[in-house]
Amino acid sequence: MHTALRRVHTSNVMRLSRTSSAPQLIPQCRRYQSHALSTSPSLQRSIPHNALLVPVRHFHLASWKNFFRPKDHESSGMSDTQEEIAKAAILEKVMKGRQLTDLMLRCTILDHAGNIKSISGQFKRSDLCNEHRLNPRDLRKIDSRIPNLVPTILIRKGAVLINILHIRALVKADTVVLFDSYGSNDSRLHSVFLYHLEHNLKARGSGAPYEFRAIESILLSVLSALEAEMVFIRNLVGGLLAELEDDINHDKFKRLLHYSRRLVAFKNRAKLVQEALEEVLEQDDDLDAMYLTDKKNGVLRNMHEHEELEVLLEFFSKQVEEIANEAENIEANVQSTQEIVELILDSNRNALLALDLKVSIGTMGIGTGALIAGLFGMNLKSHMEEMPYAFMAMSTLSSAVALFVAWAGLRRLAQIRKVGLSNPKRVQDLEVRPRIPLPLRRRSSNGWS
């Protein structure tokens, strides 16, 4: 115990002189000192007669201005040890403020009658785990401040945890707890879902158990959100593809790239929702454990008798599958449009290259004719100056050579540009001369040689 008191003294106390700037703490410090000295007489030898023991909780009440005030050795008189103790106390206070406390979750609770008991109430994570008999790891994805990309449906004893898109809910036999999603800005969607859930839980005439009505409302809200986003993306992509049929430019290509990425992300979300539903449908144990009302009332059930729940989940699974297939069709349409646009651009580029080649070939023909004319333009005697038809003859010859060179070049260009999947001449050669294996080539008409 003496060692513990010494450790408390060396780490969590400071010395205050009688001229301290906080005289209101002196009586409390005296009481604390007398109690400590009476408990451990050996502590008296390590404490000067003019020192005061201050507990950490009282030390935190001291003015923080004294710690950041410039040092004045005449008035302050704090030693190096006191400065270290003050710094340690400040660090302890800062670290204590940064320690992880019990996480608070905002929840909306609906009772067995479908009435709202609490709207966006603050609840501790530990209290929720104790009340609903959950493990802390079960609430890991629900209380996470990072949006979850993978939908999950967790079956626990007496509860079903659902985390799909914008809905994070805990469904029990007589209670539904809705956790507010972090970063959710669609208040209208949440309001519609809450209204439908409240109305569906109050409708007891359907004969379905309480938990099935809650799950139906949750999945219906998820399906509505997927359908709304699907319609929005379909209108965006459809309008852009219609614009690309009339005009192709760089801005539209950028928009098409942005819409394609958004479409792929939506398709992945829809497939993940479908996989979460199918994963539950494949497990008979999970389907049987989702009959929470029968479990609560002690009704004995056959493990394989879950047709009602299976039909409900299969219906929403098929609906989500249709949405995912529609997203795939739109994605295929976008890819086909991109390929066609690329072909059109390639064709236009080839046409421009062909035009450039034609101009170059024409220039080459004219240059060839000009070369012939240039030979006679030199100041050299060729004995043709006195001929009356020499000019006409050389002009005709130059023009003919130019036209011939241009025609030959254009004809060769046309042959090169004529591209087909197969060469008819080669096909005829293959039909006339079929391929014969090497051993049969040495065989004569009379037999083997």
C-alpha positions as CSV (number, residue, x, y, z in Angstrom):
1,M,0.0,0.0,0.0
2,H,2.9,2.3,0.7
3,T,4.3,1.7,-2.7
4,A,0.9,2.5,-4.2
5,L,0.7,5.7,-2.3
6,R,4.2,6.7,-3.4
7,R,3.2,6.0,-7.0
8,V,0.1,8.1,-6.6
9,H,2.2,10.8,-5.1
10,T,4.8,10.7,-7.8
11,S,2.4,10.6,-10.8
12,N,-0.9,12.2,-9.8
13,V,-0.1,15.0,-7.3
14,M,1.6,18.3,-7.4
15,R,3.0,20.6,-4.8
16,L,1.2,23.9,-4.0
17,S,2.7,26.5,-1.8
18,R,0.7,28.6,0.5
19,T,1.0,31.5,-2.0
20,S,-0.8,29.5,-4.7
21,S,-3.1,31.2,-7.1
22,A,-5.9,28.9,-6.0
23,P,-6.4,29.5,-2.3
24,Q,-9.9,27.9,-2.4
25,L,-8.2,24.5,-2.9
26,I,-6.0,24.7,0.2
27,P,-8.6,23.4,2.8
28,Q,-9.4,20.4,0.5
29,C,-5.7,19.7,-0.1
30,R,-5.1,19.8,3.7
31,R,-7.8,17.2,4.3
32,Y,-6.4,15.1,1.5
33,Q,-2.9,15.4,2.9
34,S,-3.9,14.5,6.5
35,H,-5.8,11.4,5.3
36,A,-2.8,10.3,3.2
37,L,-0.3,10.8,6.0
38,S,-2.5,9.1,8.5
39,T,-2.8,6.1,6.2
40,S,0.9,5.9,5.4
41,P,3.3,7.5,8.0
42,S,6.3,6.5,5.9
43,L,5.1,8.9,3.2
44,Q,5.9,11.8,5.6
45,R,9.6,11.4,5.0
46,S,9.2,12.0,1.2
47,I,7.0,15.1,1.5
48,P,8.4,18.5,2.6
49,H,6.7,20.3,5.5
50,N,5.5,23.1,3.2
51,A,4.0,20.9,0.4
52,L,0.4,20.2,-0.3
53,L,-0.9,17.0,-1.9
54,V,-3.5,17.8,-4.5
55,P,-5.6,15.0,-6.0
56,V,-5.9,14.8,-9.8
57,R,-9.6,15.6,-9.7
58,H,-8.9,18.8,-7.8
59,F,-5.9,19.6,-10.0
60,H,-8.1,19.5,-13.1
61,L,-10.2,22.3,-11.5
62,A,-7.3,24.7,-11.5
63,S,-7.1,27.4,-13.9
64,W,-5.4,26.4,-17.2
65,K,-4.1,29.9,-17.6
66,N,-1.4,29.2,-15.0
67,F,0.1,26.5,-17.2
68,F,0.5,28.6,-20.2
69,R,1.5,31.9,-18.4
70,P,5.1,32.9,-19.0
71,K,7.4,31.8,-16.2
72,D,8.2,34.3,-13.5
73,H,10.7,32.8,-11.0
74,E,10.0,35.5,-8.5
75,S,6.3,34.8,-8.3
76,S,5.8,31.3,-9.6
77,G,8.7,29.3,-8.2
78,M,7.7,26.0,-9.9
79,S,10.5,23.5,-10.2
80,D,11.2,21.1,-13.0
81,T,9.4,18.3,-11.2
82,Q,6.2,20.4,-10.9
83,E,6.3,21.2,-14.6
84,E,6.6,17.6,-15.5
85,I,3.7,16.7,-13.2
86,A,1.6,19.5,-14.8
87,K,2.4,18.3,-18.3
88,A,1.5,14.7,-17.3
89,A,-1.9,15.9,-15.9
90,I,-2.7,17.8,-19.1
91,L,-1.8,14.8,-21.2
92,E,-3.9,12.6,-18.9
93,K,-6.9,14.9,-19.4
94,V,-6.5,15.0,-23.2
95,M,-6.1,11.2,-23.4
96,K,-9.1,10.6,-21.2
97,G,-11.2,12.8,-23.5
98,R,-10.1,10.8,-26.5
99,Q,-10.9,7.4,-25.0
100,L,-13.6,5.4,-26.7
101,T,-16.8,5.7,-24.7
102,D,-19.9,3.6,-25.0
103,L,-21.2,4.2,-28.5
104,M,-24.6,5.9,-28.8
105,L,-27.0,4.8,-31.5
106,R,-30.0,6.6,-32.7
107,C,-33.0,4.3,-33.0
108,T,-36.7,4.4,-33.8
109,I,-38.7,1.7,-31.9
110,L,-42.1,0.3,-32.8
111,D,-44.0,-1.8,-30.3
112,H,-46.2,-4.9,-30.9
113,A,-49.2,-2.8,-31.9
114,G,-47.2,-0.9,-34.6
115,N,-47.1,2.3,-32.6
116,I,-43.9,4.3,-32.4
117,K,-42.5,4.4,-28.9
118,S,-39.4,6.4,-29.7
119,I,-38.2,8.4,-32.7
120,S,-34.4,8.9,-33.1
121,G,-33.8,8.1,-29.5
122,Q,-30.3,7.9,-28.1
123,F,-29.4,4.4,-26.8
124,K,-26.2,2.9,-25.6
125,R,-24.8,0.0,-27.5
126,S,-24.3,-2.1,-24.4
127,D,-27.9,-1.5,-23.3
128,L,-29.2,-2.7,-26.7
129,C,-27.1,-5.8,-26.5
130,N,-28.3,-6.6,-23.1
131,E,-31.9,-5.9,-23.8
132,H,-32.1,-7.9,-27.0
133,R,-29.5,-10.5,-26.1
134,L,-27.1,-9.7,-28.9
135,N,-23.4,-9.9,-29.2
136,P,-21.5,-6.6,-29.7
137,R,-20.2,-7.9,-33.0
138,D,-23.8,-8.2,-34.3
139,L,-24.1,-4.4,-34.1
140,R,-20.7,-3.8,-35.7
141,K,-22.1,-3.0,-39.2
142,I,-25.2,-1.3,-37.9
143,D,-23.3,1.3,-35.7
144,S,-20.5,1.7,-38.2
145,R,-20.0,5.2,-39.6
146,I,-18.8,3.8,-42.9
147,P,-21.6,2.9,-45.4
148,N,-21.8,-0.9,-45.8
149,L,-21.7,-2.2,-49.4
150,V,-22.5,-5.8,-48.6
151,P,-26.2,-6.4,-47.5
152,T,-26.6,-8.9,-44.7
153,I,-29.4,-10.7,-43.1
154,L,-28.3,-12.2,-39.7
155,I,-30.4,-14.7,-37.9
156,R,-30.0,-14.6,-34.1
157,K,-31.8,-16.2,-31.2
158,G,-35.1,-14.3,-31.0
159,A,-34.1,-11.6,-33.5
160,V,-33.3,-10.9,-37.1
161,L,-30.8,-8.2,-38.0
162,I,-31.3,-6.8,-41.5
163,N,-28.8,-4.4,-43.1
164,I,-29.8,-3.8,-46.7
165,L,-29.1,-0.5,-48.6
166,H,-30.6,2.3,-46.5
167,I,-32.3,0.1,-43.9
168,R,-30.7,-1.2,-40.8
169,A,-33.3,-2.9,-38.6
170,L,-33.7,-5.3,-35.7
171,V,-36.8,-7.4,-36.0
172,K,-38.2,-9.3,-33.1
173,A,-41.5,-11.1,-32.3
174,D,-43.1,-8.0,-30.9
175,T,-40.6,-5.1,-31.6
176,V,-38.9,-3.5,-34.5
177,V,-35.9,-1.3,-33.9
178,L,-34.8,0.9,-36.8
179,F,-31.3,2.3,-36.7
180,D,-30.6,5.6,-38.3
181,S,-28.3,5.1,-41.3
182,Y,-25.2,7.3,-41.3
183,G,-25.1,9.7,-44.2
184,S,-28.6,9.0,-45.3
185,N,-30.1,12.1,-46.9
186,D,-33.3,10.7,-48.4
187,S,-35.7,11.7,-45.6
188,R,-38.7,11.2,-47.9
189,L,-37.8,7.6,-48.5
190,H,-37.3,7.0,-44.8
191,S,-40.7,8.7,-44.0
192,V,-42.5,6.6,-46.6
193,F,-40.9,3.4,-45.3
194,L,-41.8,4.3,-41.7
195,Y,-45.4,5.1,-42.6
196,H,-45.8,1.8,-44.5
197,L,-44.1,-0.2,-41.7
198,E,-46.4,1.3,-39.1
199,H,-49.5,0.7,-41.2
200,N,-48.4,-2.9,-42.0
201,L,-47.7,-3.8,-38.4
202,K,-51.1,-2.5,-37.4
203,A,-52.9,-4.6,-40.1
204,R,-53.4,-7.9,-38.1
205,G,-56.1,-9.1,-40.4
206,S,-53.6,-10.6,-42.9
207,G,-52.8,-13.5,-40.7
208,A,-49.1,-13.2,-41.1
209,P,-46.9,-13.1,-38.0
210,Y,-45.5,-9.8,-36.7
211,E,-42.0,-10.4,-37.9
212,F,-43.1,-11.4,-41.4
213,R,-45.0,-8.1,-41.8
214,A,-42.0,-6.2,-40.7
215,I,-39.7,-8.1,-43.1
216,E,-42.2,-7.6,-45.9
217,S,-42.2,-3.8,-45.3
218,I,-38.4,-3.7,-45.2
219,L,-37.9,-5.7,-48.4
220,L,-40.7,-3.6,-50.1
221,S,-38.8,-0.4,-49.2
222,V,-35.6,-1.9,-50.6
223,L,-37.3,-2.9,-53.8
224,S,-38.9,0.5,-54.2
225,A,-35.5,2.2,-53.8
226,L,-34.0,-0.1,-56.4
227,E,-36.8,0.5,-58.8
228,A,-36.6,4.3,-58.4
229,E,-32.9,4.3,-59.0
230,M,-33.3,2.0,-62.0
231,V,-35.9,4.3,-63.6
232,F,-33.6,7.3,-63.0
233,I,-30.6,5.6,-64.5
234,R,-32.6,4.2,-67.4
235,N,-33.9,7.7,-68.3
236,L,-30.4,9.2,-68.1
237,V,-28.8,6.5,-70.2
238,G,-31.7,6.3,-72.7
239,G,-31.6,10.1,-73.3
240,L,-27.9,10.1,-73.8
241,L,-27.9,7.2,-76.3
242,A,-30.6,9.0,-78.3
243,E,-28.4,12.1,-78.4
244,L,-25.4,10.0,-79.6
245,E,-27.5,8.9,-82.6
246,D,-27.6,12.5,-83.8
247,D,-24.3,13.9,-82.8
248,I,-21.1,12.5,-81.3
249,N,-18.8,14.8,-79.3
250,H,-16.4,14.7,-76.4
251,D,-18.8,15.9,-73.7
252,K,-21.3,13.2,-74.5
253,F,-18.6,10.6,-74.3
254,K,-17.7,11.8,-70.8
255,R,-21.3,11.7,-69.7
256,L,-21.6,8.2,-71.1
257,L,-18.5,7.1,-69.1
258,H,-20.0,8.6,-65.9
259,Y,-23.4,6.9,-66.5
260,S,-21.7,3.6,-67.2
261,R,-19.9,3.7,-63.9
262,R,-23.0,4.5,-62.1
263,L,-24.9,1.7,-63.9
264,V,-22.2,-0.8,-63.0
265,A,-22.3,0.2,-59.3
266,F,-26.1,-0.1,-59.2
267,K,-26.0,-3.5,-60.9
268,N,-23.5,-4.7,-58.3
269,R,-25.7,-3.5,-55.4
270,A,-28.8,-5.2,-56.9
271,K,-26.8,-8.5,-57.3
272,L,-25.6,-8.2,-53.7
273,V,-29.2,-7.8,-52.4
274,Q,-30.2,-10.8,-54.5
275,E,-27.3,-12.9,-53.1
276,A,-28.3,-12.0,-49.5
277,L,-31.9,-13.2,-50.1
278,E,-30.7,-16.4,-51.8
279,E,-28.3,-17.1,-49.0
280,V,-31.2,-17.1,-46.5
281,L,-33.3,-19.2,-48.8
282,E,-30.7,-21.9,-49.1
283,Q,-30.5,-22.4,-45.3
284,D,-33.4,-24.3,-43.8
285,D,-32.1,-23.6,-40.3
286,D,-32.2,-19.8,-40.9
287,L,-35.7,-20.0,-42.4
288,D,-37.0,-22.0,-39.4
289,A,-35.3,-19.6,-36.9
290,M,-37.1,-16.6,-38.5
291,Y,-40.4,-17.8,-37.1
292,L,-40.0,-15.6,-34.0
293,T,-43.6,-15.6,-32.9
294,D,-43.8,-19.4,-32.8
295,K,-40.5,-19.6,-31.0
296,K,-41.8,-17.1,-28.4
297,N,-45.1,-18.9,-27.9
298,G,-43.4,-22.3,-27.7
299,V,-45.1,-23.7,-30.8
300,L,-43.4,-26.8,-32.1
301,R,-42.6,-26.7,-35.8
302,N,-41.1,-28.9,-38.3
303,M,-37.8,-27.6,-39.6
304,H,-38.8,-28.0,-43.2
305,E,-42.2,-26.3,-42.9
306,H,-41.4,-22.7,-43.9
307,E,-43.4,-22.3,-47.1
308,E,-44.9,-19.0,-46.2
309,L,-41.6,-17.3,-45.5
310,E,-40.0,-19.0,-48.5
311,V,-42.7,-17.6,-50.8
312,L,-42.2,-14.1,-49.4
313,L,-38.4,-14.1,-49.8
314,E,-38.6,-15.7,-53.3
315,F,-41.0,-13.1,-54.5
316,F,-38.6,-10.3,-53.6
317,S,-35.6,-12.2,-54.8
318,K,-37.2,-12.6,-58.2
319,Q,-38.1,-8.9,-58.3
320,V,-34.5,-7.9,-57.5
321,E,-33.3,-10.4,-60.1
322,E,-35.4,-8.7,-62.7
323,I,-34.0,-5.3,-61.8
324,A,-30.5,-6.7,-62.0
325,N,-31.2,-8.3,-65.4
326,E,-32.6,-5.0,-66.6
327,A,-29.4,-3.2,-65.5
328,E,-27.4,-5.8,-67.4
329,N,-29.4,-5.2,-70.5
330,I,-28.9,-1.5,-70.2
331,E,-25.2,-2.1,-69.7
332,A,-25.0,-4.3,-72.8
333,N,-26.8,-1.6,-74.7
334,V,-24.3,1.0,-73.6
335,Q,-21.4,-1.3,-74.5
336,S,-22.9,-1.9,-78.0
337,T,-23.4,1.8,-78.5
338,Q,-19.8,2.4,-77.5
339,E,-18.6,-0.2,-79.9
340,I,-20.7,1.3,-82.7
341,V,-19.6,4.8,-82.0
342,E,-16.0,3.6,-82.0
343,L,-16.6,1.9,-85.4
344,I,-18.1,5.1,-86.8
345,L,-15.2,7.2,-85.5
346,D,-12.7,4.7,-87.0
347,S,-14.6,4.8,-90.3
348,N,-14.5,8.6,-90.3
349,R,-10.8,8.5,-89.5
350,N,-10.1,6.1,-92.3
351,A,-12.1,8.3,-94.7
352,L,-10.0,11.3,-93.7
353,L,-6.8,9.3,-94.2
354,A,-8.0,8.1,-97.6
355,L,-8.8,11.7,-98.5
356,D,-5.3,12.7,-97.5
357,L,-3.8,9.9,-99.5
358,K,-5.9,10.9,-102.6
359,V,-4.6,14.4,-102.3
360,S,-1.0,13.1,-102.0
361,I,-1.5,10.9,-105.0
362,G,-2.8,13.7,-107.1
363,T,0.0,15.9,-106.0
364,M,2.5,13.2,-106.9
365,G,0.9,13.0,-110.4
366,I,1.1,16.7,-110.9
367,G,4.6,16.7,-109.7
368,T,5.6,14.0,-112.2
369,G,4.1,16.0,-115.0
370,A,5.8,19.1,-113.8
371,L,9.1,17.2,-113.7
372,I,8.8,16.5,-117.5
373,A,7.9,20.2,-118.1
374,G,10.8,21.3,-115.9
375,L,13.3,19.4,-118.0
376,F,12.4,21.5,-121.0
377,G,12.5,24.7,-118.9
378,M,16.2,24.6,-118.5
379,N,18.3,27.0,-120.5
380,L,19.8,24.2,-122.6
381,K,19.4,23.7,-126.3
382,S,17.4,20.6,-127.2
383,H,16.9,21.3,-130.9
384,M,13.1,21.4,-130.3
385,E,12.8,25.1,-129.9
386,E,12.2,25.6,-133.6
387,M,9.4,22.9,-133.8
388,P,6.0,24.5,-134.1
389,Y,4.1,21.8,-132.2
390,A,6.7,21.1,-129.5
391,F,4.9,23.1,-126.8
392,M,1.6,21.3,-127.4
393,A,3.2,17.9,-127.6
394,M,5.1,18.4,-124.3
395,S,2.1,19.8,-122.5
396,T,0.0,16.8,-123.6
397,L,2.7,14.4,-122.6
398,S,3.1,16.0,-119.2
399,S,-0.7,15.9,-118.6
400,A,-0.9,12.3,-119.7
401,V,1.9,11.2,-117.4
402,A,0.3,13.1,-114.5
403,L,-3.1,11.6,-115.1
404,F,-1.6,8.1,-115.5
405,V,0.4,8.3,-112.3
406,A,-2.6,9.6,-110.4
407,W,-4.9,6.9,-111.8
408,A,-2.4,4.2,-111.0
409,G,-2.1,5.5,-107.4
410,L,-5.8,5.8,-106.9
411,R,-6.4,2.3,-108.3
412,R,-3.9,0.8,-106.0
413,L,-5.4,2.7,-103.0
414,A,-8.8,1.3,-103.9
415,Q,-7.4,-2.2,-104.0
416,I,-5.8,-1.8,-100.6
417,R,-9.0,-0.3,-99.1
418,K,-11.1,-3.2,-100.3
419,V,-11.2,-5.3,-97.2
420,G,-13.3,-8.4,-96.7
421,L,-13.6,-11.3,-94.3
422,S,-12.3,-13.7,-97.0
423,N,-10.5,-13.4,-100.3
424,P,-12.6,-15.0,-103.1
425,K,-9.5,-15.8,-105.2
426,R,-7.9,-17.7,-102.3
427,V,-11.2,-19.6,-101.7
428,Q,-11.2,-20.7,-105.3
429,D,-7.6,-21.9,-105.0
430,L,-8.5,-23.9,-102.0
431,E,-11.4,-25.5,-103.7
432,V,-9.3,-26.4,-106.7
433,R,-6.4,-27.7,-104.7
434,P,-7.6,-29.4,-101.5
435,R,-5.1,-30.2,-98.9
436,I,-3.8,-33.8,-99.0
437,P,-2.0,-35.4,-96.2
438,L,1.7,-36.1,-96.8
439,P,1.5,-39.9,-96.8
440,L,-1.2,-39.9,-99.5
441,R,0.8,-37.6,-101.8
442,R,3.3,-40.4,-102.4
443,R,0.6,-42.8,-103.4
444,S,0.3,-43.5,-107.2
445,S,-2.8,-44.6,-109.1
446,N,-1.7,-48.2,-109.0
447,G,-1.0,-48.2,-105.3
448,W,1.8,-47.5,-103.0
449,S,5.2,-47.0,-104.6
